[in-house]
Amino acid sequence: MSEQSFDVGKLPMGLLQELLARYGGTDDRLVVGPRVGEDAAVLEMGEGYLVVKSDPITFATDEIGWYVVHVNANDIASMGATPRWLLLTLLLPEKRTTRVKVEGIFSQVNQACQSLGITLCGGHTEITHGLDRPIAVGLMLGEVEKPDLVCTSGAQAGDHLILTKGIAVEGTAILALEMGDELASRLGPEFVARARRFLREPGISVVRDARVMCQVGRPHAMHDPTEGGVATGLWELAIASGNGLVVEASKIRTFPETVAVCEVLGLDPLGLIASGALLAAVAPEESALMLVALQAAGIEASVIGQVVEGPPSVELMGGGKRRPLPTFERDELARVFDGVA
């Protein structure tokens, strides 16, 4: 009997934890190694830390160069660090790759790098057999002073949970880009055009969000929810810190465009890929100051809950009831592109 294969999406969290525990490396200079919930690795570099992250882009091919910079920079910024250098691996489909398309991707990378002060300093590019679309894999490096490092594991009981912008910003943009015709037939072309702009407004970058918060205080933890949506991001925060989270459903901001797209496609926005939102656990005495600073920078944010004593759990409060937050073994986006939704 053949072994069951996995569906498109992240590996099951339990399996990933097992593999990282068994095979994750150790080194005297490895400050933060491979762990569920941590956004990047951290290496000792004398007076400061080097923060390193790798992330691929396998959807959103129209904006793949722009995406690969920002999703990697997000994870660096979520550790309290400044993104500095990018190495890019670009795998391109045979018989579909032209000079114009390649130059377009590099132009997007350059534009995104310039907007964040990042240097493209190396990588690899090839035409690859068997691909039907480009795949970009970024390796981002950043730096942070030792006292300023922020880890997902740092959330403390009593902390307020802050969420910036709103959930599923990235998922909304990708679905509008990749399924525009279907959505336009139900919601209209103007709606689709507006949803596509979510890529840049409110935007999938959280670099400014993290920077503003770190300038006015010291978050105990920050986390960039991506695949599996804000629900998975909250669970990862709980697991990494060993604490529980209590979240108020009414406080979680969901854009009207996101609600409409999810209703048409039968998706749950809580489990839809969520770059663009930043989760932060902050001391109660600092949360109001951080919200004011974010608002002044034009970044919507709110307190959506609090951290409580462990063990790791996430509970959602709404309608007078308290229940476990749903878990998503697969991102809702993967269900759509796998033909299941």
MILUM-16044 format. One record per residue (C-alpha): residue number from 1; x, y, z. Coordinates in nm, 2 decimals. Example, Ala and Ser with C-alpha at 12.3 -4.5 7.8 and 13.67 -1.06 7.14 Angstrom:
BEGIN
{rec 1, {1.23, -0.45, 0.78}}
{rec 2, {1.37, -0.11, 0.71}}
END
This chain:
BEGIN
{rec 1, {0.00, 0.00, 0.00}}
{rec 2, {0.15, 0.33, -0.11}}
{rec 3, {0.21, 0.61, 0.15}}
{rec 4, {-0.04, 0.90, 0.14}}
{rec 5, {0.10, 1.21, -0.02}}
{rec 6, {0.05, 1.57, 0.10}}
{rec 7, {-0.17, 1.83, -0.06}}
{rec 8, {-0.04, 2.17, -0.18}}
{rec 9, {0.06, 2.40, 0.10}}
{rec 10, {0.27, 2.39, 0.41}}
{rec 11, {0.37, 2.07, 0.57}}
{rec 12, {0.15, 1.98, 0.87}}
{rec 13, {0.28, 2.17, 1.17}}
{rec 14, {0.33, 1.86, 1.38}}
{rec 15, {0.54, 1.70, 1.12}}
{rec 16, {0.75, 2.01, 1.07}}
{rec 17, {0.81, 2.04, 1.45}}
{rec 18, {0.93, 1.68, 1.45}}
{rec 19, {1.16, 1.73, 1.16}}
{rec 20, {1.31, 2.05, 1.29}}
{rec 21, {1.37, 1.89, 1.63}}
{rec 22, {1.54, 1.59, 1.47}}
{rec 23, {1.74, 1.76, 1.20}}
{rec 24, {1.78, 2.13, 1.30}}
{rec 25, {2.14, 2.23, 1.33}}
{rec 26, {2.31, 2.36, 1.64}}
{rec 27, {2.61, 2.60, 1.65}}
{rec 28, {2.76, 2.82, 1.92}}
{rec 29, {2.67, 3.13, 1.70}}
{rec 30, {2.32, 3.02, 1.62}}
{rec 31, {2.10, 3.24, 1.85}}
{rec 32, {1.76, 3.15, 1.69}}
{rec 33, {1.75, 2.83, 1.50}}
{rec 34, {1.47, 2.65, 1.30}}
{rec 35, {1.15, 2.66, 1.51}}
{rec 36, {0.78, 2.68, 1.43}}
{rec 37, {0.67, 3.04, 1.46}}
{rec 38, {1.00, 3.22, 1.44}}
{rec 39, {1.02, 3.43, 1.13}}
{rec 40, {1.40, 3.41, 1.07}}
{rec 41, {1.73, 3.26, 1.19}}
{rec 42, {1.96, 3.48, 1.40}}
{rec 43, {2.34, 3.45, 1.40}}
{rec 44, {2.59, 3.60, 1.64}}
{rec 45, {2.81, 3.85, 1.46}}
{rec 46, {3.02, 4.01, 1.73}}
{rec 47, {2.86, 4.34, 1.84}}
{rec 48, {2.53, 4.27, 1.66}}
{rec 49, {2.32, 3.99, 1.50}}
{rec 50, {2.28, 3.88, 1.14}}
{rec 51, {1.91, 3.79, 1.07}}
{rec 52, {1.86, 3.55, 0.77}}
{rec 53, {1.54, 3.44, 0.60}}
{rec 54, {1.45, 3.24, 0.29}}
{rec 55, {1.10, 3.24, 0.13}}
{rec 56, {0.96, 3.14, -0.21}}
{rec 57, {0.70, 3.30, -0.43}}
{rec 58, {0.50, 3.03, -0.62}}
{rec 59, {0.18, 3.23, -0.69}}
{rec 60, {0.12, 3.59, -0.80}}
{rec 61, {0.33, 3.55, -1.11}}
{rec 62, {0.24, 3.89, -1.25}}
{rec 63, {0.42, 4.07, -0.96}}
{rec 64, {0.66, 3.79, -0.86}}
{rec 65, {0.97, 4.02, -0.85}}
{rec 66, {0.80, 4.27, -0.63}}
{rec 67, {0.65, 4.00, -0.40}}
{rec 68, {0.97, 3.81, -0.34}}
{rec 69, {1.15, 4.12, -0.20}}
{rec 70, {0.86, 4.22, 0.03}}
{rec 71, {0.77, 3.88, 0.18}}
{rec 72, {1.13, 3.82, 0.28}}
{rec 73, {1.18, 4.17, 0.41}}
{rec 74, {0.87, 4.13, 0.63}}
{rec 75, {1.03, 3.84, 0.81}}
{rec 76, {1.35, 4.03, 0.88}}
{rec 77, {1.16, 4.33, 1.01}}
{rec 78, {0.94, 4.11, 1.23}}
{rec 79, {1.26, 4.02, 1.42}}
{rec 80, {1.32, 4.39, 1.49}}
{rec 81, {1.59, 4.40, 1.22}}
{rec 82, {1.66, 4.61, 0.92}}
{rec 83, {1.66, 4.42, 0.58}}
{rec 84, {1.98, 4.49, 0.40}}
{rec 85, {2.08, 4.23, 0.13}}
{rec 86, {1.90, 3.99, -0.11}}
{rec 87, {2.01, 3.69, -0.29}}
{rec 88, {1.76, 3.58, -0.55}}
{rec 89, {1.70, 3.23, -0.71}}
{rec 90, {1.48, 3.27, -1.02}}
{rec 91, {1.35, 2.95, -1.19}}
{rec 92, {1.18, 3.02, -1.52}}
{rec 93, {0.96, 2.80, -1.74}}
{rec 94, {1.10, 2.66, -2.07}}
{rec 95, {0.95, 2.79, -2.40}}
{rec 96, {0.76, 3.06, -2.21}}
{rec 97, {1.05, 3.29, -2.10}}
{rec 98, {1.14, 3.59, -2.31}}
{rec 99, {1.38, 3.88, -2.25}}
{rec 100, {1.09, 4.11, -2.19}}
{rec 101, {0.95, 3.89, -1.91}}
{rec 102, {1.28, 3.84, -1.74}}
{rec 103, {1.37, 4.21, -1.75}}
{rec 104, {1.02, 4.28, -1.61}}
{rec 105, {1.09, 4.06, -1.31}}
{rec 106, {1.43, 4.22, -1.25}}
{rec 107, {1.27, 4.56, -1.28}}
{rec 108, {1.02, 4.47, -1.01}}
{rec 109, {1.29, 4.34, -0.78}}
{rec 110, {1.49, 4.65, -0.83}}
{rec 111, {1.19, 4.88, -0.76}}
{rec 112, {1.11, 4.69, -0.44}}
{rec 113, {1.47, 4.68, -0.32}}
{rec 114, {1.51, 5.06, -0.38}}
{rec 115, {1.19, 5.13, -0.18}}
{rec 116, {1.34, 4.95, 0.12}}
{rec 117, {1.71, 5.03, 0.09}}
{rec 118, {1.80, 4.67, 0.01}}
{rec 119, {2.09, 4.56, -0.22}}
{rec 120, {2.05, 4.27, -0.46}}
{rec 121, {2.39, 4.11, -0.42}}
{rec 122, {2.37, 3.76, -0.59}}
{rec 123, {2.17, 3.45, -0.65}}
{rec 124, {2.10, 3.22, -0.94}}
{rec 125, {1.88, 3.23, -1.26}}
{rec 126, {1.79, 2.95, -1.50}}
{rec 127, {1.53, 2.81, -1.74}}
{rec 128, {1.39, 2.50, -1.56}}
{rec 129, {1.23, 2.20, -1.71}}
{rec 130, {0.88, 2.11, -1.60}}
{rec 131, {0.76, 2.45, -1.48}}
{rec 132, {0.44, 2.62, -1.60}}
{rec 133, {0.52, 2.95, -1.42}}
{rec 134, {0.81, 3.14, -1.27}}
{rec 135, {0.92, 3.06, -0.92}}
{rec 136, {1.13, 3.31, -0.72}}
{rec 137, {1.31, 3.22, -0.40}}
{rec 138, {1.46, 3.50, -0.19}}
{rec 139, {1.74, 3.48, 0.07}}
{rec 140, {1.73, 3.80, 0.27}}
{rec 141, {1.98, 3.91, 0.53}}
{rec 142, {1.94, 4.19, 0.78}}
{rec 143, {2.10, 4.32, 1.09}}
{rec 144, {2.00, 4.43, 1.44}}
{rec 145, {2.16, 4.55, 1.75}}
{rec 146, {2.15, 4.28, 2.02}}
{rec 147, {1.91, 4.46, 2.26}}
{rec 148, {1.67, 4.53, 1.98}}
{rec 149, {1.61, 4.16, 1.87}}
{rec 150, {1.25, 4.06, 1.88}}
{rec 151, {1.14, 3.69, 1.87}}
{rec 152, {0.80, 3.54, 1.84}}
{rec 153, {0.88, 3.33, 2.15}}
{rec 154, {0.90, 3.65, 2.36}}
{rec 155, {0.53, 3.70, 2.41}}
{rec 156, {0.44, 3.73, 2.78}}
{rec 157, {0.12, 3.66, 2.98}}
{rec 158, {-0.06, 3.99, 3.01}}
{rec 159, {0.06, 4.14, 2.68}}
{rec 160, {-0.19, 4.30, 2.45}}
{rec 161, {-0.21, 4.16, 2.10}}
{rec 162, {-0.20, 4.42, 1.82}}
{rec 163, {-0.29, 4.35, 1.46}}
{rec 164, {-0.20, 4.60, 1.19}}
{rec 165, {-0.40, 4.68, 0.87}}
{rec 166, {-0.63, 4.37, 0.84}}
{rec 167, {-0.63, 4.01, 0.76}}
{rec 168, {-0.59, 3.83, 0.42}}
{rec 169, {-0.46, 4.14, 0.24}}
{rec 170, {-0.22, 3.92, 0.03}}
{rec 171, {-0.48, 3.66, -0.04}}
{rec 172, {-0.72, 3.92, -0.16}}
{rec 173, {-0.47, 4.06, -0.40}}
{rec 174, {-0.36, 3.72, -0.53}}
{rec 175, {-0.71, 3.60, -0.59}}
{rec 176, {-0.79, 3.92, -0.78}}
{rec 177, {-0.48, 3.89, -0.99}}
{rec 178, {-0.51, 3.51, -1.06}}
{rec 179, {-0.89, 3.48, -1.08}}
{rec 180, {-0.99, 3.82, -1.21}}
{rec 181, {-1.23, 3.70, -1.48}}
{rec 182, {-1.43, 3.48, -1.25}}
{rec 183, {-1.45, 3.75, -0.98}}
{rec 184, {-1.53, 4.02, -1.23}}
{rec 185, {-1.83, 3.83, -1.36}}
{rec 186, {-1.97, 3.82, -1.00}}
{rec 187, {-1.84, 4.14, -0.85}}
{rec 188, {-1.76, 4.36, -1.14}}
{rec 189, {-1.43, 4.48, -1.30}}
{rec 190, {-1.40, 4.79, -1.08}}
{rec 191, {-1.41, 4.57, -0.77}}
{rec 192, {-1.14, 4.34, -0.91}}
{rec 193, {-0.92, 4.63, -1.00}}
{rec 194, {-0.95, 4.77, -0.65}}
{rec 195, {-0.87, 4.43, -0.49}}
{rec 196, {-0.57, 4.39, -0.71}}
{rec 197, {-0.43, 4.72, -0.57}}
{rec 198, {-0.43, 4.55, -0.23}}
{rec 199, {-0.08, 4.44, -0.32}}
{rec 200, {0.04, 4.80, -0.27}}
{rec 201, {-0.25, 4.96, -0.08}}
{rec 202, {-0.29, 4.88, 0.20}}
{rec 203, {0.00, 4.67, 0.09}}
{rec 204, {0.17, 4.34, 0.18}}
{rec 205, {0.47, 4.50, 0.34}}
{rec 206, {0.50, 4.52, 0.72}}
{rec 207, {0.84, 4.67, 0.73}}
{rec 208, {0.71, 5.02, 0.83}}
{rec 209, {0.47, 4.87, 1.08}}
{rec 210, {0.75, 4.69, 1.26}}
{rec 211, {0.98, 4.99, 1.24}}
{rec 212, {0.72, 5.23, 1.38}}
{rec 213, {0.65, 5.00, 1.68}}
{rec 214, {1.02, 4.95, 1.75}}
{rec 215, {1.08, 5.32, 1.74}}
{rec 216, {0.83, 5.40, 2.02}}
{rec 217, {0.87, 5.10, 2.24}}
{rec 218, {0.99, 4.74, 2.25}}
{rec 219, {0.74, 4.47, 2.14}}
{rec 220, {0.79, 4.15, 2.33}}
{rec 221, {0.71, 3.96, 2.01}}
{rec 222, {0.62, 4.03, 1.65}}
{rec 223, {0.51, 3.78, 1.39}}
{rec 224, {0.43, 3.80, 1.02}}
{rec 225, {0.13, 3.57, 0.94}}
{rec 226, {0.16, 3.43, 0.59}}
{rec 227, {0.04, 3.08, 0.47}}
{rec 228, {-0.26, 2.96, 0.67}}
{rec 229, {-0.37, 3.31, 0.74}}
{rec 230, {-0.39, 3.50, 1.06}}
{rec 231, {-0.53, 3.19, 1.23}}
{rec 232, {-0.21, 3.00, 1.17}}
{rec 233, {-0.01, 3.31, 1.27}}
{rec 234, {-0.18, 3.32, 1.60}}
{rec 235, {-0.13, 2.95, 1.66}}
{rec 236, {0.24, 2.99, 1.57}}
{rec 237, {0.27, 3.28, 1.82}}
{rec 238, {0.12, 3.07, 2.09}}
{rec 239, {0.34, 2.77, 2.02}}
{rec 240, {0.66, 2.97, 2.00}}
{rec 241, {0.59, 3.15, 2.33}}
{rec 242, {0.44, 2.86, 2.51}}
{rec 243, {0.14, 3.08, 2.61}}
{rec 244, {-0.23, 3.10, 2.54}}
{rec 245, {-0.40, 3.37, 2.33}}
{rec 246, {-0.75, 3.50, 2.37}}
{rec 247, {-0.88, 3.69, 2.07}}
{rec 248, {-1.20, 3.89, 2.02}}
{rec 249, {-1.35, 3.81, 1.68}}
{rec 250, {-1.51, 4.16, 1.64}}
{rec 251, {-1.17, 4.33, 1.67}}
{rec 252, {-1.02, 4.14, 1.38}}
{rec 253, {-1.04, 4.38, 1.08}}
{rec 254, {-1.15, 4.22, 0.76}}
{rec 255, {-1.17, 4.45, 0.45}}
{rec 256, {-1.50, 4.45, 0.26}}
{rec 257, {-1.32, 4.34, -0.05}}
{rec 258, {-1.18, 4.04, 0.13}}
{rec 259, {-1.52, 3.95, 0.27}}
{rec 260, {-1.67, 3.96, -0.08}}
{rec 261, {-1.40, 3.76, -0.25}}
{rec 262, {-1.42, 3.49, 0.03}}
{rec 263, {-1.80, 3.47, 0.00}}
{rec 264, {-1.79, 3.42, -0.38}}
{rec 265, {-1.52, 3.15, -0.35}}
{rec 266, {-1.64, 2.99, -0.03}}
{rec 267, {-1.33, 3.07, 0.17}}
{rec 268, {-1.26, 3.15, 0.54}}
{rec 269, {-1.06, 3.48, 0.55}}
{rec 270, {-0.90, 3.36, 0.88}}
{rec 271, {-0.71, 3.09, 0.69}}
{rec 272, {-0.62, 3.30, 0.38}}
{rec 273, {-0.26, 3.40, 0.32}}
{rec 274, {-0.21, 3.71, 0.52}}
{rec 275, {0.11, 3.91, 0.44}}
{rec 276, {0.03, 4.28, 0.51}}
{rec 277, {-0.08, 4.22, 0.87}}
{rec 278, {0.17, 4.23, 1.16}}
{rec 279, {0.09, 4.06, 1.49}}
{rec 280, {0.26, 4.20, 1.79}}
{rec 281, {0.25, 4.12, 2.16}}
{rec 282, {0.33, 4.43, 2.36}}
{rec 283, {0.32, 4.53, 2.73}}
{rec 284, {-0.02, 4.69, 2.82}}
{rec 285, {0.15, 5.01, 2.92}}
{rec 286, {0.30, 5.05, 2.57}}
{rec 287, {0.01, 4.94, 2.35}}
{rec 288, {-0.17, 5.28, 2.34}}
{rec 289, {0.15, 5.46, 2.25}}
{rec 290, {0.22, 5.22, 1.97}}
{rec 291, {-0.14, 5.25, 1.83}}
{rec 292, {-0.11, 5.63, 1.83}}
{rec 293, {0.23, 5.60, 1.65}}
{rec 294, {0.09, 5.36, 1.39}}
{rec 295, {-0.21, 5.58, 1.33}}
{rec 296, {0.02, 5.88, 1.28}}
{rec 297, {0.21, 5.69, 1.02}}
{rec 298, {-0.11, 5.61, 0.84}}
{rec 299, {-0.12, 5.24, 0.95}}
{rec 300, {-0.45, 5.11, 1.09}}
{rec 301, {-0.41, 4.89, 1.39}}
{rec 302, {-0.60, 4.77, 1.69}}
{rec 303, {-0.58, 4.55, 2.00}}
{rec 304, {-0.75, 4.22, 1.92}}
{rec 305, {-0.68, 4.03, 2.24}}
{rec 306, {-0.43, 3.94, 2.50}}
{rec 307, {-0.17, 3.68, 2.59}}
{rec 308, {-0.26, 3.45, 2.89}}
{rec 309, {-0.07, 3.18, 3.08}}
{rec 310, {0.00, 2.86, 2.88}}
{rec 311, {-0.02, 2.59, 2.77}}
{rec 312, {-0.03, 2.70, 2.40}}
{rec 313, {-0.38, 2.76, 2.28}}
{rec 314, {-0.58, 3.02, 2.09}}
{rec 315, {-0.94, 3.10, 2.18}}
{rec 316, {-1.18, 3.31, 1.98}}
{rec 317, {-1.45, 3.52, 2.16}}
{rec 318, {-1.76, 3.62, 1.98}}
{rec 319, {-2.14, 3.62, 2.01}}
{rec 320, {-2.10, 3.56, 2.38}}
{rec 321, {-1.92, 3.24, 2.33}}
{rec 322, {-1.56, 3.13, 2.36}}
{rec 323, {-1.42, 2.86, 2.13}}
{rec 324, {-1.09, 2.73, 2.00}}
{rec 325, {-0.97, 2.93, 1.69}}
{rec 326, {-1.00, 2.72, 1.38}}
{rec 327, {-0.68, 2.56, 1.25}}
{rec 328, {-0.59, 2.54, 0.88}}
{rec 329, {-0.36, 2.26, 0.77}}
{rec 330, {-0.38, 2.41, 0.42}}
{rec 331, {-0.40, 2.77, 0.32}}
{rec 332, {-0.74, 2.86, 0.18}}
{rec 333, {-0.55, 2.99, -0.13}}
{rec 334, {-0.41, 2.64, -0.19}}
{rec 335, {-0.76, 2.49, -0.18}}
{rec 336, {-0.87, 2.73, -0.46}}
{rec 337, {-0.57, 2.65, -0.68}}
{rec 338, {-0.60, 2.28, -0.61}}
{rec 339, {-0.95, 2.28, -0.74}}
{rec 340, {-1.11, 2.19, -0.41}}
{rec 341, {-1.29, 2.50, -0.31}}
END
